[in-house]
Amino acid sequence: SGAGALVVEISSALSRVTGLTGGDVILAVNNRQVRTAQEAADVLEATKRQGRQFILVFERGGRTIRTGLLEWR
């Protein structure tokens, strides 16, 4: 599809909260499609600042995975 944000590096905090690892492709955050790593980082940072819960949709090894409700901690 070409859409999505490839995870190259990930902070330990974000990895702990989301379970993301290098090579995953973030497709959406809270049903908002993201196309670049910068866009994904901006949206995730906004949820963190606002203390909001969020849902991620990402691709790993050709499979699309939708997380449950995640919360910054």
Beta strands, then each sheet from edge to edge (+ up, - down):
strand 1: 5-6
strand 2: 25-29
strand 3: 32-33
strand 4: 56-60
strand 5: 63-66
sheet 1: 1+ 2- 3+
sheet 2: 1+ 2- 4+ 5-
end
